[in-house]
Amino acid sequence: MLPSLLYLLLRLLLRVPSPAGDRARELELIVLRHEVKVLKRKVGRAKLRRTDKVFLTALSRVLPRERSSSFVVTPATLLRWHRELAKRKWTRKTRPVGRPAIDAKLATLIVRMAKDNPRWGYMRIKGECQKLGLAVSATTVKKVLVGAGLDPAPRRDGPSWSEFLRLQAEGILACDFFTVETAWLKTLYVLFFIEIGTRRVHFTAATQSPDGSFVTQQARNLCFKLDERDVPVRFLIRDRDSKFCGPFDEVLRTEGIRVIRTPIRSPKANAFAERFVRTVRHELLDRTLIGSERHLDHVLRRYAEHYNAQRPHRGLHLRTPEGSADREFAPEVPRVRRIDILGGLICEYEPVAA
């Protein structure tokens, strides 16, 4: 009842004639002001562009103060915008402080000289630039090289750690254990060796008790296989597992192989072996159930044949560990035959002769 009565009183009040005579314009202004109030409650703070600020500030200078309530912002905000416009008027562009930036081509040349000549220091590079008519200070040369991640001359000399490993990879072996849980929850241990240079892998027999006598015998078996290599093995990387006993290391030393133990709790130091464990689990062991030691030996032996002869490796530019020759690219797609390995867990493909 009360809302209806208030609504009728408001309608009678709005019907009172205006003394100015322009009643439609006044009603329109009332509607617009009320819409502004509604929008203020809905959207909160308005997001204005720079042109909007200039327009509203200019209107505030000519509109009487008693009419300032029609603006969507407070009078203090309008005054602040006016001060910012006046400040921008008297602002002058200044020159940047400090030395000018070095030319990008000169910086590239400095980095090129440092990489081509690892024994050159800052002064030597500065002298070479001076011979070419390029003015540069030793401090600038240092700044450019530090930004490019290059160390000073004594530490740039010689191959990096990755280059050293790549050069020595042909004579490095790595070994480690991994475990397999059978279908009957029996834990089996597998010792494997991987050649860093070729990625060729060698499995040993699975066992439930990998004691010192077991690993020593596997070291002897490995030495017989290594006698067929053209490049002798110089190093073997292993972790500090207690299963690698003294006789294991002694067998390898008699063959001229130096045993390198990784730091404590540092699996990345034996990264090639750790990465192979992930590979054999992802491609084989996580996808099949192992029944016994004999079953596991058969599965791993067949996987090793595939891994060494048919599986491409990124580290070998997508070649196989046995280094099979690349086929010539055929102008047309030939007929391809699929070979199932281990019941279809792994597939190999080869072209069919026409």
C-alpha positions in Angstrom: 0.0 0.0 0.0 2.7 2.5 1.0 4.9 2.0 -2.1 1.8 2.6 -4.3 1.0 5.8 -2.4 4.6 7.1 -2.8 4.5 6.3 -6.5 1.3 8.4 -7.0 2.7 11.3 -5.1 5.9 11.3 -7.2 3.8 11.3 -10.4 1.8 14.3 -9.2 5.0 16.1 -8.2 6.5 15.6 -11.7 3.4 16.9 -13.4 3.8 20.4 -11.8 4.5 22.8 -14.6 8.0 24.3 -14.8 8.4 28.1 -14.5 10.9 28.1 -17.3 8.6 26.4 -19.6 11.1 23.9 -20.9 9.7 20.9 -19.0 10.8 18.1 -21.4 14.4 19.1 -21.1 14.4 19.2 -17.4 12.8 15.8 -17.2 15.4 14.5 -19.6 18.1 15.9 -17.3 16.5 14.3 -14.3 16.4 10.9 -16.1 20.1 11.2 -17.2 21.3 12.1 -13.7 19.4 9.2 -12.2 21.0 6.8 -14.8 24.4 8.2 -13.9 23.8 7.3 -10.2 22.6 3.8 -11.2 25.8 3.3 -13.3 28.0 4.5 -10.4 26.5 1.8 -8.2 26.9 -0.9 -10.9 30.3 -0.4 -12.4 32.2 1.3 -9.6 35.1 3.4 -10.6 34.9 4.7 -14.2 37.8 4.0 -16.6 38.4 7.2 -18.5 40.7 7.9 -21.5 43.0 10.8 -21.7 40.6 12.6 -24.1 37.8 12.1 -21.6 39.9 13.7 -18.8 40.7 16.7 -21.0 37.0 17.2 -22.0 35.7 16.9 -18.4 38.5 19.2 -17.1 37.7 21.9 -19.6 34.0 21.7 -18.7 34.7 22.0 -15.0 36.4 25.4 -15.6 33.2 26.9 -17.1 30.5 25.1 -15.1 29.5 26.7 -11.8 30.7 25.0 -8.6 27.1 24.2 -7.5 26.7 22.1 -10.7 29.9 20.0 -10.1 27.7 17.1 -8.7 26.8 16.2 -12.4 30.3 14.9 -13.0 31.2 11.2 -12.6 34.3 12.2 -10.6 34.9 14.5 -7.6 36.0 18.1 -7.9 39.4 17.1 -6.4 39.9 14.6 -9.2 39.2 17.3 -11.8 41.7 19.7 -10.2 44.3 16.9 -10.1 43.8 16.3 -13.8 44.2 20.0 -14.5 47.5 20.0 -12.6 48.8 17.1 -14.6 47.9 18.8 -17.9 49.8 21.9 -16.8 52.7 19.8 -15.7 52.8 18.0 -19.1 52.8 21.5 -20.8 56.1 22.5 -19.1 57.8 19.1 -19.4 60.8 19.0 -21.7 62.5 16.0 -23.1 65.9 15.3 -21.5 68.9 13.4 -22.8 69.3 9.9 -21.4 71.8 9.7 -18.6 74.9 7.5 -18.9 76.9 6.1 -21.8 75.2 5.4 -25.1 74.4 1.8 -25.8 77.0 -0.2 -27.8 76.2 -0.9 -31.4 74.6 -4.4 -31.8 76.9 -5.3 -34.7 80.0 -4.3 -32.6 78.7 -6.5 -29.7 78.2 -9.4 -32.1 81.7 -9.0 -33.4 83.2 -9.0 -29.9 81.3 -12.2 -29.0 82.5 -13.8 -32.2 86.1 -12.9 -31.5 85.9 -14.3 -28.0 84.4 -17.6 -29.2 86.9 -18.0 -32.1 89.8 -17.2 -29.8 89.3 -18.6 -26.3 92.7 -17.4 -25.1 92.1 -13.7 -25.9 91.5 -11.4 -23.0 89.6 -8.1 -22.9 92.6 -6.0 -23.9 93.5 -8.2 -26.8 89.9 -8.0 -28.2 90.0 -4.2 -27.7 93.2 -4.1 -29.7 91.8 -6.2 -32.5 88.8 -3.8 -32.7 91.1 -0.8 -32.7 93.0 -2.3 -35.7 89.6 -2.4 -37.5 89.0 1.3 -36.6 86.4 0.5 -34.0 86.6 2.4 -30.7 85.7 0.3 -27.7 87.0 0.1 -24.1 88.1 -3.0 -22.2 85.2 -2.4 -19.8 82.7 -2.5 -22.6 84.3 -5.7 -23.9 83.9 -7.3 -20.5 80.3 -6.1 -20.2 79.4 -7.6 -23.6 81.1 -11.0 -22.8 79.5 -11.2 -19.4 76.1 -10.5 -21.0 76.8 -13.3 -23.5 77.6 -15.8 -20.7 81.4 -16.0 -21.6 83.9 -16.3 -18.8 87.3 -14.5 -18.8 90.1 -15.8 -21.0 91.7 -18.3 -18.6 88.4 -20.0 -18.0 87.3 -20.0 -21.6 90.5 -21.8 -22.6 90.1 -25.5 -23.3 86.9 -27.6 -24.0 83.8 -27.3 -21.9 82.6 -30.2 -19.7 80.0 -31.3 -22.3 82.7 -31.2 -25.0 85.1 -33.2 -22.9 82.5 -35.9 -22.2 81.6 -36.0 -25.9 85.3 -36.5 -26.9 85.8 -39.1 -24.2 82.4 -40.8 -24.6 83.8 -43.6 -26.8 85.8 -45.0 -23.9 83.2 -44.5 -21.1 80.9 -47.1 -19.6 78.1 -46.6 -17.0 76.4 -49.2 -14.9 73.6 -49.4 -12.4 70.9 -51.6 -11.0 67.1 -51.5 -11.4 64.5 -53.6 -9.8 61.5 -55.4 -11.2 58.5 -56.7 -9.3 57.1 -59.9 -10.6 53.5 -60.9 -10.8 53.9 -62.7 -7.4 55.6 -59.6 -5.8 59.0 -61.1 -5.9 61.8 -58.4 -6.3 64.4 -59.1 -9.0 67.5 -57.1 -9.5 69.1 -56.4 -13.0 72.6 -55.1 -13.5 73.2 -53.4 -16.8 76.0 -51.6 -18.6 75.6 -48.8 -21.2 78.3 -47.5 -23.5 78.1 -43.7 -23.5 79.5 -43.2 -27.0 77.2 -45.6 -28.8 74.4 -46.1 -26.3 74.8 -49.8 -26.7 73.3 -51.6 -23.6 74.4 -54.9 -22.0 72.1 -56.8 -19.6 73.2 -59.3 -17.0 71.1 -62.2 -15.7 68.3 -61.2 -13.2 68.9 -62.3 -9.6 67.2 -62.1 -6.2 70.4 -61.7 -4.3 72.9 -59.3 -6.0 75.8 -59.9 -3.7 79.5 -59.2 -4.2 80.2 -62.5 -6.0 77.4 -61.9 -8.5 78.6 -58.4 -9.5 82.2 -59.6 -9.7 81.3 -62.4 -12.1 79.3 -60.0 -14.2 82.4 -57.7 -14.4 84.4 -60.7 -15.8 81.7 -61.5 -18.4 81.7 -57.8 -19.4 85.5 -57.8 -19.9 85.2 -60.7 -22.3 82.7 -58.7 -24.4 84.8 -55.6 -24.4 87.8 -57.4 -25.9 86.0 -57.3 -29.3 85.8 -53.4 -29.2 88.1 -51.4 -31.5 88.2 -48.5 -28.9 89.3 -49.6 -25.4 87.2 -48.7 -22.4 89.0 -46.3 -20.1 86.4 -45.3 -17.5 83.4 -46.9 -15.8 80.9 -44.7 -13.9 79.0 -46.2 -11.0 77.2 -45.1 -7.9 78.2 -45.8 -4.3 76.0 -48.8 -3.9 77.4 -51.3 -1.4 76.8 -54.2 -3.9 79.8 -52.9 -6.0 82.5 -54.4 -3.8 86.2 -54.3 -4.0 86.7 -57.4 -6.2 84.3 -55.8 -8.8 86.5 -52.7 -9.1 89.7 -54.9 -9.1 88.5 -56.9 -12.1 88.0 -53.7 -14.0 91.3 -52.2 -13.0 93.2 -55.3 -14.2 91.7 -54.6 -17.7 92.9 -50.9 -17.5 89.5 -49.5 -16.7 89.4 -46.7 -14.1 86.3 -46.8 -11.8 84.7 -43.4 -11.1 82.2 -43.2 -8.3 79.5 -40.6 -8.4 79.0 -38.2 -5.5 76.6 -39.1 -2.7 73.0 -38.7 -3.7 73.8 -37.3 -7.2 71.8 -39.3 -9.7 72.5 -36.7 -12.4 76.2 -37.6 -12.3 75.2 -41.0 -13.8 72.6 -39.4 -16.1 72.9 -41.9 -19.0 72.2 -44.9 -16.9 69.4 -43.2 -15.1 67.8 -42.1 -18.4 68.0 -45.7 -19.7 66.2 -47.0 -16.6 63.3 -44.6 -17.4 63.3 -45.7 -21.1 63.2 -49.5 -20.4 60.4 -49.0 -17.8 58.4 -46.7 -20.1 58.7 -48.9 -23.2 58.7 -52.4 -21.7 58.5 -53.1 -18.0 55.5 -50.9 -17.2 53.5 -52.6 -19.9 53.9 -56.2 -19.1 53.8 -58.7 -16.1 57.0 -60.6 -15.3 56.5 -64.2 -14.1 60.0 -65.4 -13.2 63.7 -64.7 -13.6 63.8 -66.8 -16.7 60.9 -64.8 -18.2 62.6 -61.5 -17.3 65.9 -62.6 -18.9 64.1 -63.5 -22.1 62.2 -60.2 -22.2 65.3 -58.1 -21.6 67.5 -60.0 -24.0 64.9 -59.4 -26.8 64.5 -55.8 -25.9 68.3 -55.3 -25.9 68.4 -56.7 -29.5 65.8 -54.1 -30.5 67.4 -51.3 -28.5 70.9 -51.8 -30.0 69.9 -52.6 -33.6 66.6 -50.9 -34.4 65.8 -48.1 -32.0 66.8 -44.5 -33.1 68.4 -42.2 -30.5 68.3 -38.5 -30.3 71.8 -38.3 -29.0 73.0 -40.2 -32.1 71.1 -38.0 -34.6 68.3 -40.6 -34.8 70.7 -43.4 -35.6 70.9 -46.8 -33.9 73.6 -47.8 -31.4 75.0 -50.4 -33.8 75.5 -47.6 -36.4 73.5 -49.1 -39.3 73.9 -47.2 -42.5 71.2 -44.8 -43.4 69.0 -45.8 -46.3 68.7 -43.5 -49.3 65.5 -41.5 -49.4 63.0 -43.1 -51.7 61.1 -41.0 -54.2 57.9 -42.8 -53.3 56.6 -44.5 -50.2 57.4 -48.2 -50.5 55.5 -51.1 -49.0 56.3 -51.4 -45.4 56.1 -54.6 -43.2 55.6 -54.5 -39.5 57.5 -56.8 -37.2 56.0 -57.4 -33.7 58.4 -57.7 -30.9 57.4 -59.3 -27.6 53.9 -60.0 -28.7 53.4 -56.5 -30.2 54.7 -54.4 -27.2 57.2 -53.0 -29.6 56.9 -52.7 -33.4 59.7 -52.5 -36.0 59.2 -51.5 -39.6 61.1 -52.4 -42.7 60.5 -52.0 -46.5 59.3 -55.0 -48.4 61.3 -55.8 -51.5 59.3 -55.3 -54.7 
